[in-house]
Amino acid sequence: MTDVFFATNREGDGTGKGYFGREIRKPEGAFRVGTARVERGGAEWRVTSVTVEPEHMPTPDEIAAGIATADPKQQVWGSASLFGKMVAALRPEISGSGAIEKAALVFIHGAAYDFPDAMEDAAELAALYSTERLQLVPFAFSYPTNGEYTPLGYVSDKHDARRSGLAMARAFQRFSEYMAAAGRAARCGARIFLVAHSMGNFALRHAVQELITNPRMRTVRLFDKVFLMAPDEDVDAFHHDHKLVPITRLTTEVNIYIRTDDKLLALSDVLDEDRLGHVGPLPPIRETIAGCSIAVVDCTPVIAVADADTRHRYYRRAPEVVADMRAVLSGMTPGKIAERHYDELRICWVLRDQP
């Protein structure tokens, strides 16, 4: 059983079960938080319950009627309660073999996900990437997608991903503010890793833009390592400040995983320019941007062409890629990972096809 902390700007789906649907929450920028309980049965992960944190902001009508006041003490922030639980879950543990580090794994899904899909994948990733010495606590941000891999569905999902940037930025900002306001004893000192898959990278771009352009937002080194997996982004995303370059102000390390024959990204190629997840940054970028290290990892040689699901979801389906990510998470430097070799012409690492 795994508890996945979440934030979402999806509107409720009307079932009364605490699940969320395909529509974007109004007003734009609003989000709710809670916990999804995910249980594993064999190779399958399934959401069994969803709990939404209670929240109340006095309305103008309530204030005018004298029922409430504008006093901030009357505001009930769901995020404050959730982040308190998350910080508690991130405190290190002591086992018979020594201390076990806890770290947060923030997951931003791609296109065609429903809400349970996002929670289940977050739980699975936390289990896949955890080791004996590092236990990951999953947190998912789920933006509205319609669950269909079709041209029309893709265009709709991309539109909602763009509109979700403000809500995602506000969620990151609220966590940053919570940690800044917490006393020293309340800070667990845990590292935070971010994994964005496919179109989730496009949503992340718009969140980053909100963080750096909105004077009410603060930019801090929130993430220890960022992983951009099969990014459905422009090949020049790391050449322009209005795209993904500002992510380098939120972390000290970005890892971009690509596959040159990712067929699901071909749909995006038809509608947009070449994708970052196909060929990596073009022209190739240097290994650092403003003090942030950039590593491009080509996974093409280790992924079976016949496996359609793995071809785009190799970040959780290909054992070689999972092992590589675990090595990076453990702090191993790129040149020490034996299963890689460096392509100097392309300025990227290439995973080796093992016999």
Secondary structure, DSSP 8 states (H G I E B T S, - for coil): -EEEEEEE-EEE-SSSSS-EEEEE-SSTT--EEEEEEEEEETTEEEEEEEEE---B---HHHHHTTS--S-GGG-B-HHHHHHHHHHHHTS-EEETTEEEEEEEEEEE--SS--HHHHHHHHHHHHHHH--SSEEEEEEEEE----S--SHHHHHHHHHHHHHTHHHHHHHHHHHHHHHHHS-GGG----EEEEEEETTHHHHHHHHHHHHHH-TT------BSEEEEES--SBTTTTS-TTTTGGGGGTBSEEEEEE-TT-SHHHHHHHHSS-BHHHH-SSS---SEETTEEEEEEE-GGGS-TT-HHHHH-HHHH-HHHHHHHHHHHTT--GGG-TTEEEETTTTEEEE----
